[in-house]
Amino acid sequence: MRSQSFSEEAIDHRNALLYPMGVRPEDTTRPQIAIINAWNELNPGHYQFKTVIEDIKKAIYDAGGLPIELPITGICDGICSNTPGDRYTLPSRDVVAIEIESQVEGNQLDGMIMLGSCDKVVPGMMMAANLLNLPAVIFTGGYMQPGHYNGKMITLTHTKQAFAAWQAGSITREDYKGVVQNACPTTGACPFMGTANTMCAFAEVLGYSLPGNASVAANSAEWKEMAKAAGAKVVELVQKDWRPKEHIAEKNYLNAIAYIMATGGSTNSVLHMPAVAQQAGIALNWQQFDTLSKKVPLISTIYPSHPTYSMPDFDRAGGARAVLKELAKAGLVDTSAEGICGPLSQILQQAENKDTDVIRPVENPIAQQGGVAILNGNMAAGGAVVKFSAVKEAALRFRGPAKVYESETEGWQALLRDEIVAGDVVVIRYEGPKGSPGMPHLETFMAAVCGKKLDSDVALVTDGRFSGATRGLAIGYATPEAYDGGALAIVQNGDMISIDIPGRTMQLEVGEEEIARRFEHWKPLEKESQGWLKLYKKMCSATNKGATVLE
């Protein structure tokens, strides 16, 4: 244990500061376990952690460790949505990793259990775990129950759709407010296959979480028992000197990509997974995502890719482990991959698919290809991303004139004014990691498109990103971004753009000479930034490299 490896003077100096906080002399020889807690009162995905923190501490102590709770950042994307604050959510992922590194390395702790559920927090935690290469467990907070209004299942994302529908006159203000008041009945991660649930599953499939953690209801008795087990597990890992880089390999990441393809997971995985892998010395690229998309069929969908199924249905069917078991039967995952609870082959012995409509066998898929695709062409030389499991079949091939906006707000307001019509390809640029800066998600625009019933009739192309709940013909993450001289920067109103998702192409129908001529007069739009955003803009990598400052 490194906390006991210093000189006697250094240990005594440290202990002198622990004693006034209630640590007894006989406890200072225990392994010191960080409880990295992203709990706060602005994040419903994390709010329930306060109900189990004492149980986790007791489990750590009873297993032989000394629990030390350390708070960190835990931003909720939904709280920030459609505000200037959304520019901070993606950069906060790197802040999470940096905070954990600072806390754990600065205090020379022996292991850590990390409590988080939401979009950027969980990948930030995995980045830190890989970077520090210490015994680590990630305990995620479970899913929120879906809401119901007028007999229909609703979630947070329905509030944005309802706003657009109210503005369009298709529902009343009373019904709009009814959706808002009933969308989120409990705490937990939003109950659709958004980024939060995708990242919780990523942590489990990668091997950092206990089996079943990604598909358990927040606040349930099962979740509370799992919290205790996770506390005991981290002490066991310290005692075994379990190190991530000795166990979690490239095959674990490929299994996680296969899982995301099979479930129509969030497109934000193309940002987070390369950034996480990089901290382990593993290089993931977007071509690997597309290769597996063509190989792994879509076998399970919940909202937004399914109209009524949500996380309770997925949980009841067997959750992430049931999906992996179906993939394993077809040889689409490597069951020798191992994590904190041993090899996947052993974990899947306890897995069962209890509903083959919610989680289908590979031989009876929803679609022959996975849920996320990478598009190439002159509109995005480094690639662009679409969650085509959330695109209706009629819109998989689309061609139309461009309508160009320099921000999501401009595009959203134009849509509400009915300036955007069926057949348009909306280009929203300068919303990438450097251009915005911060790369906010453009969920609000696409939710309004869906609210106006245009999700098969209007395409969006952007260098910004999306919420995992986004549905419709939404193509994002275009690389290079406009700020870095990507083709989005010189698109003009009326230019024809053709999109072929099955063919994996996206083309600006303008000749190379004309494109070159336009670039002769181009310079990037500079949007205002300050503080951390200004530093992030200066230091972050390209979108297809994870948009991270931790290279």
C-alpha positions as CSV (number, residue, x, y, z in Angstrom):
1,M,0.0,0.0,0.0
2,R,1.5,3.3,-1.1
3,S,-0.2,5.2,1.7
4,Q,2.1,3.3,4.1
5,S,5.3,3.4,2.0
6,F,6.6,6.8,3.1
7,S,9.0,7.8,5.8
8,E,7.8,7.6,9.4
9,E,7.9,11.4,9.6
10,A,5.7,11.8,6.5
11,I,3.2,9.2,7.7
12,D,3.0,10.8,11.2
13,H,2.6,14.2,9.7
14,R,-0.3,12.9,7.6
15,N,-1.9,11.1,10.5
16,A,-1.7,14.2,12.7
17,L,-4.1,15.8,10.3
18,L,-6.4,12.7,10.1
19,Y,-6.9,12.4,13.9
20,P,-9.0,15.6,14.3
21,M,-11.4,14.3,11.7
22,G,-12.2,11.1,13.7
23,V,-9.7,8.7,12.3
24,R,-8.3,6.5,15.1
25,P,-4.6,5.6,15.2
26,E,-5.3,1.9,14.7
27,D,-7.1,2.7,11.5
28,T,-4.3,4.6,9.8
29,T,-2.6,1.3,8.8
30,R,-5.6,0.3,6.7
31,P,-5.6,0.9,2.9
32,Q,-7.0,4.3,2.2
33,I,-9.9,4.2,-0.2
34,A,-11.2,7.3,-2.0
35,I,-14.9,7.5,-2.4
36,I,-15.0,9.9,-5.4
37,N,-18.5,11.3,-5.1
38,A,-20.1,13.4,-7.9
39,W,-23.3,14.0,-5.8
40,N,-24.8,17.4,-5.8
41,E,-28.2,19.1,-5.7
42,L,-28.3,20.0,-9.4
43,N,-28.1,16.5,-10.8
44,P,-31.0,14.1,-10.4
45,G,-28.9,11.3,-11.9
46,H,-26.6,11.6,-8.8
47,Y,-29.0,12.8,-6.1
48,Q,-29.7,9.3,-4.7
49,F,-26.0,8.7,-3.9
50,K,-26.5,10.4,-0.5
51,T,-28.8,7.6,0.5
52,V,-26.1,4.9,0.2
53,I,-22.9,6.8,1.0
54,E,-22.8,5.7,4.6
55,D,-23.5,2.1,3.6
56,I,-20.6,2.2,1.1
57,K,-18.3,3.6,3.9
58,K,-19.3,0.8,6.2
59,A,-18.7,-1.8,3.5
60,I,-15.3,-0.5,2.9
61,Y,-14.4,-0.3,6.6
62,D,-15.8,-3.8,7.3
63,A,-13.7,-5.2,4.4
64,G,-10.6,-3.7,6.0
65,G,-10.2,-0.3,4.3
66,L,-10.4,3.3,5.5
67,P,-13.1,5.2,3.5
68,I,-12.4,8.8,2.6
69,E,-15.1,10.7,0.8
70,L,-14.0,13.3,-1.8
71,P,-16.4,15.4,-3.8
72,I,-15.9,16.3,-7.4
73,T,-17.8,18.0,-10.3
74,G,-21.0,16.3,-11.6
75,I,-22.8,18.4,-14.2
76,C,-26.2,17.3,-15.5
77,D,-26.5,17.9,-19.3
78,G,-30.2,18.4,-19.0
79,I,-29.9,21.2,-16.5
80,C,-27.6,23.0,-18.9
81,S,-29.5,22.3,-22.1
82,N,-30.3,25.1,-24.5
83,T,-28.3,27.6,-22.4
84,P,-24.8,29.0,-22.7
85,G,-23.8,26.6,-19.9
86,D,-24.1,23.7,-22.2
87,R,-20.7,24.7,-23.6
88,Y,-19.2,23.5,-20.3
89,T,-20.6,20.0,-20.3
90,L,-18.2,18.2,-22.6
91,P,-15.1,20.0,-21.2
92,S,-16.3,19.0,-17.7
93,R,-15.5,15.4,-18.6
94,D,-11.8,16.3,-18.6
95,V,-12.3,18.3,-15.4
96,V,-13.6,15.2,-13.8
97,A,-10.6,13.2,-14.8
98,I,-8.2,16.0,-13.7
99,E,-10.0,16.4,-10.3
100,I,-9.8,12.7,-9.6
101,E,-6.1,12.6,-10.6
102,S,-5.4,15.6,-8.3
103,Q,-7.3,14.1,-5.4
104,V,-6.0,10.6,-5.6
105,E,-2.4,11.3,-6.6
106,G,-2.2,14.4,-4.4
107,N,-3.2,12.4,-1.4
108,Q,-1.5,9.2,-2.5
109,L,-4.5,7.0,-1.9
110,D,-4.6,3.2,-2.5
111,G,-7.8,2.7,-4.5
112,M,-11.0,4.3,-5.4
113,I,-14.7,3.8,-5.8
114,M,-16.3,6.4,-8.1
115,L,-20.0,7.4,-7.8
116,G,-21.5,8.8,-11.0
117,S,-24.2,8.2,-13.5
118,C,-24.3,11.0,-16.1
119,D,-23.1,11.8,-19.5
120,K,-19.6,13.2,-19.0
121,V,-19.0,12.1,-15.4
122,V,-18.8,8.4,-16.0
123,P,-16.3,8.6,-19.0
124,G,-14.3,11.2,-17.0
125,M,-14.1,8.6,-14.2
126,M,-12.9,5.9,-16.6
127,M,-10.3,8.3,-18.0
128,A,-9.0,8.8,-14.5
129,A,-9.0,5.1,-13.7
130,N,-6.9,4.3,-16.8
131,L,-4.6,7.3,-16.2
132,L,-3.9,6.4,-12.5
133,N,-3.9,2.6,-13.1
134,L,-5.0,1.9,-9.5
135,P,-7.6,-0.5,-8.1
136,A,-10.9,1.1,-9.1
137,V,-14.6,0.5,-9.1
138,I,-17.3,2.6,-10.8
139,F,-20.7,2.5,-9.1
140,T,-23.4,4.1,-11.3
141,G,-26.6,5.4,-9.9
142,G,-29.3,3.4,-11.7
143,Y,-32.0,4.6,-14.0
144,M,-34.9,7.1,-13.4
145,Q,-38.5,5.8,-13.9
146,P,-40.2,7.1,-17.0
147,G,-43.1,9.5,-16.6
148,H,-46.6,9.2,-17.9
149,Y,-49.1,11.8,-19.1
150,N,-52.4,11.3,-20.8
151,G,-51.8,7.6,-20.8
152,K,-48.4,7.8,-22.7
153,M,-44.9,7.1,-21.6
154,I,-42.8,10.3,-21.5
155,T,-39.2,11.2,-20.6
156,L,-37.2,14.4,-20.2
157,T,-36.8,14.8,-24.0
158,H,-40.5,14.9,-24.5
159,T,-40.6,18.3,-22.8
160,K,-38.7,19.8,-25.7
161,Q,-40.9,18.1,-28.3
162,A,-44.0,19.3,-26.4
163,F,-42.7,22.9,-26.4
164,A,-42.3,22.8,-30.2
165,A,-45.8,21.2,-30.6
166,W,-47.3,23.9,-28.3
167,Q,-45.6,26.7,-30.4
168,A,-46.9,25.1,-33.5
169,G,-50.4,25.1,-32.1
170,S,-50.9,21.3,-32.1
171,I,-51.2,21.0,-28.3
172,T,-52.3,23.4,-25.6
173,R,-50.1,25.2,-23.1
174,E,-51.7,23.2,-20.3
175,D,-50.7,19.9,-22.0
176,Y,-47.2,21.3,-22.5
177,K,-46.9,22.1,-18.8
178,G,-48.4,18.7,-18.0
179,V,-45.6,17.0,-19.8
180,V,-43.0,19.1,-18.0
181,Q,-44.4,18.3,-14.6
182,N,-44.7,14.6,-15.2
183,A,-41.6,13.8,-17.3
184,C,-39.2,13.0,-14.4
185,P,-41.0,11.2,-11.5
186,T,-37.9,9.9,-9.7
187,T,-34.1,10.5,-9.5
188,G,-31.7,8.5,-11.6
189,A,-30.3,8.5,-15.1
190,C,-32.9,9.5,-17.7
191,P,-34.6,6.3,-18.7
192,F,-33.9,6.2,-22.4
193,M,-30.8,5.0,-24.4
194,G,-29.1,8.4,-24.0
195,T,-25.5,9.1,-23.2
196,A,-25.9,8.4,-19.5
197,N,-27.2,4.9,-19.8
198,T,-24.8,4.2,-22.7
199,M,-21.9,5.3,-20.6
200,C,-23.0,3.3,-17.6
201,A,-23.2,0.3,-19.8
202,F,-19.7,1.2,-21.2
203,A,-18.3,1.1,-17.6
204,E,-19.9,-2.3,-17.0
205,V,-18.9,-3.9,-20.3
206,L,-15.4,-2.5,-20.1
207,G,-15.1,-4.2,-16.7
208,Y,-15.2,-1.3,-14.2
209,S,-18.7,-1.9,-12.7
210,L,-20.4,-4.8,-11.0
211,P,-22.5,-7.0,-13.3
212,G,-26.0,-5.6,-13.6
213,N,-25.1,-2.1,-12.4
214,A,-25.9,-0.5,-15.7
215,S,-29.5,-1.9,-15.8
216,V,-30.7,-1.4,-12.3
217,A,-33.4,1.0,-11.0
218,A,-32.1,3.9,-8.9
219,N,-33.3,3.8,-5.3
220,S,-34.3,0.1,-5.5
221,A,-33.3,-2.4,-2.9
222,E,-31.2,-4.2,-5.5
223,W,-29.3,-1.0,-6.2
224,K,-28.7,-0.3,-2.5
225,E,-27.3,-3.8,-2.0
226,M,-25.1,-3.3,-5.0
227,A,-23.7,-0.2,-3.4
228,K,-22.4,-2.2,-0.5
229,A,-21.0,-4.9,-2.7
230,A,-19.1,-2.3,-4.8
231,G,-17.6,-0.8,-1.6
232,A,-16.3,-4.3,-0.5
233,K,-15.1,-5.0,-4.0
234,V,-12.7,-2.0,-4.2
235,V,-11.0,-3.2,-1.0
236,E,-10.6,-6.7,-2.4
237,L,-9.0,-5.2,-5.5
238,V,-6.5,-3.2,-3.4
239,Q,-5.6,-6.4,-1.5
240,K,-5.0,-8.2,-4.8
241,D,-3.2,-5.2,-6.2
242,W,-5.5,-5.4,-9.2
243,R,-4.4,-2.9,-11.9
244,P,-6.7,-1.9,-14.9
245,K,-3.9,-1.9,-17.5
246,E,-3.0,-5.5,-16.6
247,H,-6.6,-6.7,-17.2
248,I,-8.7,-4.3,-19.3
249,A,-7.4,-4.6,-22.9
250,E,-8.4,-3.6,-26.4
251,K,-10.9,-6.5,-26.7
252,N,-12.8,-5.0,-23.8
253,Y,-13.3,-1.8,-25.8
254,L,-14.3,-3.7,-28.9
255,N,-16.9,-5.6,-26.9
256,A,-18.2,-2.2,-25.6
257,I,-18.5,-0.9,-29.2
258,A,-20.3,-4.1,-30.2
259,Y,-22.7,-3.5,-27.3
260,I,-23.4,0.1,-28.4
261,M,-24.1,-1.0,-31.9
262,A,-26.5,-3.8,-30.7
263,T,-28.5,-1.3,-28.6
264,G,-28.4,1.9,-30.6
265,G,-26.4,3.6,-28.0
266,S,-25.6,7.3,-27.9
267,T,-23.5,8.9,-30.6
268,N,-21.5,10.5,-27.9
269,S,-19.7,7.2,-27.5
270,V,-17.5,8.2,-30.5
271,L,-16.2,11.1,-28.3
272,H,-15.8,9.4,-25.0
273,M,-14.5,5.9,-25.9
274,P,-11.4,7.1,-27.8
275,A,-10.7,9.5,-25.0
276,V,-11.0,6.8,-22.3
277,A,-9.0,4.3,-24.3
278,Q,-6.2,6.8,-24.9
279,Q,-5.5,7.0,-21.2
280,A,-4.8,3.3,-21.3
281,G,-2.5,3.5,-24.3
282,I,-5.1,2.1,-26.6
283,A,-5.9,3.8,-29.9
284,L,-9.5,3.6,-31.0
285,N,-10.6,5.2,-34.3
286,W,-14.0,5.8,-35.9
287,Q,-13.4,3.2,-38.6
288,Q,-13.5,0.5,-35.9
289,F,-17.0,1.8,-34.9
290,D,-18.2,1.6,-38.5
291,T,-16.6,-1.8,-39.1
292,L,-18.5,-3.2,-36.1
293,S,-21.6,-1.4,-37.1
294,K,-21.6,-3.4,-40.3
295,K,-20.9,-6.6,-38.5
296,V,-23.1,-6.3,-35.3
297,P,-26.9,-6.2,-35.8
298,L,-29.2,-4.0,-33.9
299,I,-31.0,-6.4,-31.5
300,S,-32.5,-4.1,-28.8
301,T,-34.0,-0.6,-28.9
302,I,-35.6,1.6,-26.2
303,Y,-36.7,5.2,-26.5
304,P,-35.8,7.2,-28.7
305,S,-35.4,4.3,-31.2
306,H,-38.5,2.6,-29.8
307,P,-41.8,4.5,-29.2
308,T,-42.7,2.9,-25.8
309,Y,-39.9,0.8,-24.4
310,S,-37.7,2.4,-21.8
311,M,-35.1,1.3,-19.2
312,P,-37.6,-0.6,-17.0
313,D,-38.4,-2.8,-20.0
314,F,-34.8,-3.3,-20.8
315,D,-34.0,-4.1,-17.1
316,R,-36.9,-6.6,-17.0
317,A,-35.6,-8.3,-20.1
318,G,-32.2,-8.9,-18.6
319,G,-30.3,-5.6,-19.3
320,A,-26.8,-5.3,-20.6
321,R,-25.8,-8.8,-19.6
322,A,-28.6,-10.3,-21.7
323,V,-27.5,-8.3,-24.7
324,L,-24.0,-9.5,-24.3
325,K,-25.1,-13.1,-23.9
326,E,-27.0,-12.9,-27.2
327,L,-23.9,-11.4,-28.9
328,A,-21.7,-14.0,-27.4
329,K,-23.8,-16.8,-28.8
330,A,-23.0,-15.4,-32.3
331,G,-19.3,-14.9,-31.5
332,L,-19.7,-11.1,-31.7
333,V,-18.0,-10.4,-28.4
334,D,-14.8,-11.8,-26.9
335,T,-15.8,-13.6,-23.7
336,S,-12.2,-13.9,-22.5
337,A,-12.2,-10.1,-21.8
338,E,-12.0,-9.6,-18.0
339,G,-12.6,-6.8,-15.5
340,I,-13.1,-6.3,-11.8
341,C,-15.3,-9.4,-11.5
342,G,-13.3,-11.8,-13.7
343,P,-13.8,-12.9,-17.4
344,L,-17.0,-12.1,-19.3
345,S,-17.5,-15.8,-19.9
346,Q,-18.0,-16.3,-16.1
347,I,-20.3,-13.3,-15.8
348,L,-22.6,-14.4,-18.6
349,Q,-23.3,-17.7,-16.9
350,Q,-25.7,-15.7,-14.7
351,A,-27.2,-13.8,-17.6
352,E,-30.6,-14.6,-19.1
353,N,-32.7,-13.0,-21.9
354,K,-36.2,-12.9,-20.3
355,D,-38.0,-11.1,-23.2
356,T,-36.9,-11.7,-26.8
357,D,-39.0,-8.8,-28.1
358,V,-37.1,-6.3,-26.0
359,I,-33.8,-8.0,-26.6
360,R,-33.9,-10.1,-29.7
361,P,-31.6,-13.0,-30.7
362,V,-29.0,-12.1,-33.3
363,E,-30.8,-14.3,-35.8
364,N,-33.9,-12.2,-35.5
365,P,-32.6,-8.6,-35.3
366,I,-34.4,-5.3,-35.6
367,A,-31.9,-4.3,-38.3
368,Q,-29.0,-6.1,-39.9
369,Q,-26.5,-3.4,-39.0
370,G,-25.7,-1.6,-35.7
371,G,-27.3,1.6,-34.5
372,V,-24.5,4.1,-35.2
373,A,-22.8,4.8,-38.6
374,I,-19.8,6.9,-39.7
375,L,-20.3,8.9,-42.8
376,N,-17.5,10.2,-45.1
377,G,-17.3,12.5,-48.1
378,N,-16.3,16.1,-48.8
379,M,-18.6,17.4,-46.1
380,A,-16.6,15.6,-43.4
381,A,-13.2,14.4,-44.5
382,G,-12.5,13.0,-41.0
383,G,-15.9,11.5,-40.6
384,A,-19.4,12.4,-39.3
385,V,-21.7,10.4,-37.1
386,V,-25.4,9.4,-37.3
387,K,-27.6,7.3,-35.0
388,F,-29.4,5.7,-37.8
389,S,-31.4,3.4,-35.6
390,A,-33.3,6.6,-34.7
391,V,-33.8,7.6,-38.4
392,K,-36.9,6.4,-40.2
393,E,-36.2,4.2,-43.3
394,A,-37.7,6.8,-45.7
395,A,-35.0,9.3,-44.6
396,L,-31.9,7.1,-44.9
397,R,-31.2,8.7,-48.3
398,F,-31.8,12.4,-48.4
399,R,-31.0,15.3,-50.8
400,G,-31.9,18.9,-50.4
401,P,-30.8,22.6,-50.4
402,A,-28.7,23.9,-47.5
403,K,-30.0,26.4,-45.0
404,V,-27.0,27.7,-43.0
405,Y,-26.9,29.0,-39.4
406,E,-23.9,29.9,-37.2
407,S,-25.4,28.5,-34.0
408,E,-28.1,26.2,-32.7
409,T,-30.0,29.2,-31.3
410,E,-30.2,30.8,-34.8
411,G,-31.4,27.5,-36.3
412,W,-33.9,26.8,-33.6
413,Q,-35.5,30.2,-33.8
414,A,-35.7,29.9,-37.6
415,L,-37.5,26.6,-37.2
416,L,-40.0,28.0,-34.7
417,R,-40.6,30.9,-37.3
418,D,-41.4,28.2,-39.9
419,E,-38.4,29.4,-42.1
420,I,-37.2,25.8,-42.3
421,V,-39.4,23.5,-44.4
422,A,-39.6,20.0,-45.6
423,G,-36.8,19.0,-47.8
424,D,-34.2,21.4,-46.3
425,V,-30.7,20.3,-45.1
426,V,-30.0,22.5,-42.2
427,V,-26.3,23.2,-41.6
428,I,-25.5,24.5,-38.1
429,R,-21.8,25.2,-37.8
430,Y,-19.3,26.7,-35.3
431,E,-20.7,24.4,-32.6
432,G,-17.6,22.1,-32.4
433,P,-15.1,21.8,-29.6
434,K,-13.2,24.8,-30.7
435,G,-15.8,26.7,-32.7
436,S,-18.4,27.0,-30.0
437,P,-16.2,26.5,-27.9
438,G,-17.2,23.4,-25.9
439,M,-19.3,21.5,-28.4
440,P,-22.9,21.8,-26.9
441,H,-25.4,19.2,-27.8
442,L,-28.1,20.2,-30.4
443,E,-30.9,18.2,-28.8
444,T,-33.2,21.3,-28.7
445,F,-33.2,21.8,-32.4
446,M,-33.9,18.2,-33.3
447,A,-36.5,17.9,-30.6
448,A,-38.3,20.9,-32.2
449,V,-38.0,19.2,-35.6
450,C,-39.7,16.1,-34.1
451,G,-42.3,18.2,-32.3
452,K,-43.2,19.7,-35.7
453,K,-43.5,16.2,-37.2
454,L,-40.6,16.9,-39.6
455,D,-38.2,14.2,-38.4
456,S,-38.3,12.4,-41.8
457,D,-38.4,15.6,-43.8
458,V,-35.6,17.8,-42.5
459,A,-31.9,16.8,-42.2
460,L,-29.4,18.4,-39.8
461,V,-25.7,18.5,-40.5
462,T,-23.4,20.0,-37.8
463,D,-20.0,19.9,-36.2
464,G,-21.8,20.0,-32.8
465,R,-23.0,16.8,-31.0
466,F,-26.3,15.3,-29.9
467,S,-28.0,14.0,-26.8
468,G,-28.4,10.3,-26.9
469,A,-32.1,10.9,-26.9
470,T,-32.0,12.6,-30.3
471,R,-34.0,11.1,-33.1
472,G,-34.5,12.0,-36.7
473,L,-32.0,12.7,-39.5
474,A,-29.3,14.2,-37.3
475,I,-25.7,14.0,-38.5
476,G,-23.1,15.5,-36.2
477,Y,-19.5,15.5,-35.0
478,A,-18.4,16.5,-38.5
479,T,-14.6,16.6,-38.6
480,P,-12.8,18.8,-39.3
481,E,-15.1,21.2,-37.6
482,A,-15.9,24.5,-39.3
483,Y,-13.4,26.4,-37.0
484,D,-10.6,24.1,-38.2
485,G,-11.4,24.6,-41.9
486,G,-13.9,21.8,-42.5
487,A,-16.2,22.0,-45.5
488,L,-19.1,23.1,-43.3
489,A,-17.3,26.5,-43.1
490,I,-17.9,27.4,-46.7
491,V,-21.4,25.9,-47.3
492,Q,-23.8,28.6,-48.7
493,N,-27.6,28.8,-48.6
494,G,-29.0,26.8,-51.5
495,D,-26.0,24.4,-52.0
496,M,-27.3,20.9,-52.6
497,I,-26.2,18.3,-50.1
498,S,-26.8,14.6,-50.6
499,I,-26.8,12.1,-47.7
500,D,-26.6,8.3,-48.1
501,I,-26.5,6.6,-44.8
502,P,-26.5,3.0,-46.1
503,G,-23.7,4.0,-48.5
504,R,-21.9,5.9,-45.7
505,T,-21.5,9.1,-47.7
506,M,-22.3,12.8,-47.3
507,Q,-21.5,15.1,-50.2
508,L,-21.6,18.9,-50.8
509,E,-22.5,19.1,-54.5
510,V,-20.0,21.9,-55.2
511,G,-16.9,21.4,-57.4
512,E,-13.5,21.3,-55.9
513,E,-12.4,24.5,-57.6
514,E,-15.3,26.4,-56.2
515,I,-14.7,25.0,-52.7
516,A,-11.0,26.1,-53.0
517,R,-12.1,29.6,-54.2
518,R,-14.5,30.0,-51.2
519,F,-11.7,29.1,-48.8
520,E,-9.5,31.8,-50.3
521,H,-11.8,34.4,-48.7
522,W,-12.6,32.4,-45.5
523,K,-11.5,33.0,-41.9
524,P,-13.0,31.3,-38.9
525,L,-15.8,32.8,-36.9
526,E,-14.5,33.7,-33.4
527,K,-17.1,33.2,-30.7
528,E,-16.5,34.7,-27.3
529,S,-14.9,32.5,-24.6
530,Q,-13.3,33.0,-21.2
531,G,-11.5,31.1,-18.5
532,W,-11.6,27.3,-18.8
533,L,-13.5,27.4,-22.1
534,K,-10.7,29.6,-23.6
535,L,-8.1,27.1,-22.4
536,Y,-10.1,24.2,-23.7
537,K,-10.5,25.8,-27.1
538,K,-6.7,26.2,-27.3
539,M,-5.8,22.7,-26.1
540,C,-8.5,20.2,-27.1
541,S,-7.9,17.5,-29.8
542,A,-10.1,17.1,-32.8
543,T,-13.6,15.6,-32.5
544,N,-12.5,12.2,-34.0
545,K,-9.7,12.0,-31.4
546,G,-12.0,12.5,-28.5
547,A,-12.1,16.3,-28.1
548,T,-9.9,16.1,-25.0
549,V,-7.1,18.1,-23.5
550,L,-5.6,14.9,-21.9
551,E,-3.7,13.7,-24.9
